[in-house]
Amino acid sequence: MIVFSRAQKLFVVLAAFFVANAILAEFIGVKIFALEDTLGLKPFEWNLFGQTGSLNFTAGTLLWPIVFIMTDTINEYYGQRGVRFISWLAVFLILYGFGFAFAAIHLAPASWWVGVAQNQGVPDYQAAFAAVFGQGLWTIWGSVIAFLIGQLIDVWIFHRIRRSTGERWVWLRATGSTAISQLVDSFVVLYIAFVLGPQHWSMDLFFAVGTLNYLYKMGAALALIPLLYLARSAIHAYLGHAEAQRMMHAAAAG
């Protein structure tokens, strides 16, 4: 009988939750929602780089702040190798999921299934399925490349700050690494998907939307700082303070 240590079980749980959130964020990201309408607020007409509009974001932004928290938590206890491993695993499984989604789109639909949701306002279920799960290749590659670059930058900045501050100021290394990594992530995904992609956004629109997405992500990351400390307390209670401290020192030492 194989017996797993608490540290091993914790890594499996954290990695599974991280990957699940990353995959869900990619798949639900096809939906664009209006933040003001969702919150019941009057539309905020922003004006940036000569562009105006309301606050519209992909539904994936609901989950990315959780991914940031998971990244920093794994970084804290399992170091750079732990974060790199789960980042590459997430990228592989995201591409794996999209691969099967595209395969499912091209399966011949049952004739009765195509119109099964007509009374719900969906006259062609096959077309709806293809539209939701068949995100453009430019969007998929842009998102995956931006995610991976952001993760690698995040883990590097996190440990640079940690070496300078020691174990103090958890919020600083978490927020600082997120601030830099998401600055890159927010603009890389839009540039690949919408500037290089078939829509050929103007640079003014690119900078305006990228800035709004970045401010939203940073606002959410700051709001979730208490969750980072809550996760830290829960991990120390589960592992025991001595074991948690040992893992943190080992992670910091690389």
N, C-alpha and C positions, 0 to 999 in steps of 0.2 A: 504493500500500500504506500503510495506516494503522499508525503505530508508537505504541504506548502506553508511557508512562513507567512506571517501577517504582512510583511513588506511585499512579498510576491503577490499575495491576494489583492493588496491595495493597488499595486501597479496594474493588474489585470482590470480591476474595476475602473480606475481612472482612465486607462487607455481605451477601454470599451466605451465609456461615456464620451470621451473626447472624439473618437472616430464616429460614433453615432451622431453627435451634434454636427460634426463637419459634413457628413453625408446628407443629413436632413437639411442643413443650410443650403447646400448646393441644389437639392431637388425642389425645395419650396421657394428658392430664390427667383423662380420664374414669375412669381406674383409680385406686382408693384402695388403698394398700398399708400393711401394718403394719411399722413400722420395727424394732420389737423382734424380731418373728418373722424378718424378713429377715436381721438380724444374729445370730440365734440367742441372743438375750438374754431374760431374764425380763421379762415385761410391766411397764412402768413406769406405775403408777397415778397420773397427775397429778391435781391438785386445784386448780382455778382458778375464781374467781368462782362457787363453789358447784357447779361441774361437775367430774366425774371421768371418766377413761377411759384408754385406751392411746394410744400415739403413732401416729396414722394420718394419712397425707399423700397428696396426689395425686401420681401418677407424674410430672407436669409439673415438680414441684420438683427433679427430678434435673437438668433442663436449665436452669432459670432462673438458677442461679449462673453458668453459662457465659455466658448472655445478659448478666449484669451485667459480667463481665470484658470481653466484646466491646464493650459500651457505653463503658466507661472507656477501652479501648484506642483506639477510634475517636475518642472525645472528645479524647484526648491529642494525636492527630496531625491530625485533620480538623475539630476544633472543634464548636461547637454546631450549625452548619448541617449538618454531616455526620451527626450523631446524629439530628437532627430529620428529615432526609430518610429515613434507613433506618427510623426509627420509624413514620413515616406509610406507608412502603412495606410494612412488616411488617403493619400494621393492615389495609391494603387487601388484601394477599395472604391474611391469615388469614380475612377475610370472604369473599374469593373462594373459598378452599378450602372453607369451611363451606357456601357457596352450592351448590357442586357436590356436596358430600356429601349435602345435603338433596335435591338433584335425583336423585342416585343411589338414595337410599332409596325414592323414589316410582316408580322404574322397575319395571315388572312383572317379578318374578323368574322365571327358567326353572324349570319344575316339578321337574326332576331335581336342580337346584342346591340347592333348599330343604333337602333331606334328605341332601346329600352328606357332611356331617360328623357324621352320627349316631353312628358308631363312635368319635368323639372327644368324645362327650358333649354335642354341640350338635344337638338334635332339629330346630330350625328356624333355618337359616342366615340367612334374611331378618330374622327377629325379632332375632337376635344382631347383625346388621349395623346395623339401625336403632337398637338400644340403644347400641351403641358410638359410631357416628358421628352419631347424632341428639341430641346434647347439647341441653338446654333453652335456649331463647332468652335467658332471664334469666342463665344461666351464661355464655353466649357474650358477651352485651353487657357483663356485669359484668367479665369477664376482659379484654375488649378496652379498655374505658374505663379500668380500673385500670392496665393496661399502658401506655397512652398517657400518662396523668397521671403515672405513676411515672417514665417516661422523660424527660418534660419537666422534672420536678422534679430528677431526677438530673443532667441536663446543666447546669442552673442552679447547683445547689449545688457541683458539681464545679469550675466556673469561679470561683465565689466563693472557694472554699478555695484554688484555684490562684493567684488574684490576691493572696491574703494570704501565701502561703508560697513563691511562685515555683516553681522546678523541683524543690525539695526535697520529701521526704515524699510520694512517689507513693502509698504505702499509705494515707495519711491522706485525701487527696482522693477516692481510690477507695472506701474504707470509709465515709467520712463521707457522701458522696453516696448510697451504697447504703443506709446506715442510715436516712436521711430518706425517700428515695423508696420503699423497701420497707415502711416503716411505713405510708405512705399506701396503697400497692398492696395490702398484705395485708388491710387492713380494707375498702377500697372494693369489692374483688371479692366478698367475703363479704356485705357489706351489700346490694349490688345483687342478687346471685344468691340469697341465702338469707334475708335479712330482708325485703326488698321483694318477693322472688319468692314462688312458691306455697307454699314450705315454712314461711315465717313463723317463723324462728328467734327464740327469746327473746334479749334483749340480753345476758344472762349467758352463754348458749352462744356468741353472736357474739363477745364479748370473749375468751372462753376459747380458742376455736379460732383466732381472729385472732392472739392472743398467741403461741400455739404455732407457728403458721405463720411468724410474723415471727422468732421465736427460731431456728427451723430454718434459714430463709433467711440470717440473719446469721451463724449458725455455719458454714454452707457457704461464704459469701462470705469470711469470715476464713480458713478453711482453704485457700481458693484464691488467697490473696494471692501466694504464690510463683509461681503460674501467670501472674499479671500481670507480674511482673518478668521471667519467662522470655520472655513475648511481647514485652516491650519490648526485650530483648536481641536476639531474633531479628529484629525490625523494624530495629533499628539496624545489624545485620549485613547485612541485605538491601538497605536503602536507602543505607547509608553514613552514618557519624556526622554529617557536615556537613549532608547533606540531611535527616536525621531531626531534627536540631536546628532547622533552618530551618522545617520543617513545624510543630514544636512551638511555636515562637515565633509563627508565623502563626496557629495555632489559638488560642493564648492571647490574641492581639490581636483575635480575632474577624474 
